[in-house]
Amino acid sequence: MLMMTPGPTEIPQDVRNAMSRKIEHPYIQEEFSEFYLSLEEKLQRVYDTEDDIVIMGGEGILGLEASIASLIEKGEEVLCISNGIFGDGFADFVRMYGGKAILSDFPYDSAISLEKVKDQIEQYDFNLATMVHCETPTGTLNGLEEILKILKEKDVLAVVDAVSSLGGVPVPTENMDICIGGSQKCFSSPPGLTTLSVSAEAWGKMSERDKGDGHFYTDLKVWKDKWIEGGQFPYTPSVSNLYALDKSVDLILDEGLTRVYSRHEEAAELCRERGREIGLHLYPEDEKLCSDTVTAFQIEGEALDIQKRLRKEHDILLATGLGEMKGDILRVGHMGFNAQAEKVQRTMDALEKVTT
């Protein structure tokens, strides 16, 4: 089966092979610590940052929750910028950990308004803001550069979900304080790891905050104290997943980030062009808002049936929408190992057959 979903993606054979290698003991063998440090340095190159890298054993959502759990103070007002499900999810985490989410929300098919965000920043005394680079459920890529600059000028920490964009499109990490990635998206590695870049300013807030009831697995500061400063892992790393991620990152760096981004752009353009040819409508309709890692098509009320037919008749797996849009959106994931013209062509050929 060809799995053209926006994560998990198809996994290259070299990555699968890496996952099966004999493991090293993370607490006893210094070779593993050396490997881990090397992987962190490689990830800094993908992130284009000198900030510290943390790799947590858990799917990308763990990175979102851990970021909020590690930074928020009880009763703190947090600016949650959202035009999608995961942007809304940040607000849920803020409430879960005792904060007050101030939403700067927009329709799921529209861009984020810089003016509205600026107005809200002026109205409140924020220390923390959250946002999403690529909203996977709708295929929307948000332009964040100007917002990030304003937040930096106001000394507001910026936490960004880049799970579905990191490694597939350029991510403006320069003014981000925490940038979250996930192994199963553009890295085309098995699910199970979340990666985070963490700025000095974010570490500082974690050190100063009142931890309240406390927590451990979602406390990023544990990684600062135990691993970054102490050279000891706070808990047993997911060794085999790390071997796989290391190989995935090698493949990206060997190809070169410029070429990787171009390949994703070409795959996305091909997908959208073929979609127009067979009469499908984009979501969002404005193509300038569409991500080069995932394309969402509006297929009202028929998405689940088409998904089922593609799987049964053509051995191709696509994703539908989430939540209330589950039956109205069909998503093609052209990210990571799947950002290849021949795979997109095969997918769209099959989609044409079941929709015309």
Secondary structure, 3 states (H helix, E strand, C coil): CEECCCCCCCCCHHHHHHHCCCCCCCCCCHHHHHHHHHHHHHHHHHHCCCCEEEEEECCHHHHHHHHHHHHCCCCCEEEEEECCHHHHHHHHHHHHCCCEEEEEECCCCCCCCHHHHHHHHHHCCCCEEEEECEECCCCEECCCHHHHHHHHHCCCEEEEECCCCCCCCCCCHHHCCEEEEECCCCCCCCCCEEEEEECHHHHHHHHHCCCCCCCCCCCCHHHHHHHHCCCCCCCCCCHHHHHHHHHHHHHHHHHCHHHHHHHHHHHHHHHHHHHHHCCCEECCCCHHHECCCEEEEECCCCHHHHHHHHHHHHCEECEECCHHHCCCEEEEECCHHHCCHHHHHHHHHHHHHHHC
